[in-house]
Amino acid sequence: MEILSFHQLHIAADRTATFLLCEHDGQRHCALGFGAGATESSIETMIAGANLRHG
């Protein structure tokens, strides 16, 4: 899975949203994840992206 675009947005004092545009074998997918901070949000989004591809 290749990450084409990565954006994070702090939506509250303890919540972060992460948006990814991913590509695998020529197919593109957008993934979204939330977490208590930037790291947790990124991990959740990577899992969501992988699930879109392999789910």
Secondary structure, DSSP 8 states (H G I E B T S, - for coil): -EEEEEEEEEEETTEEEEEEEEEETTEEEEEEEEESSHHHHHHHHHHHHHHHHH-
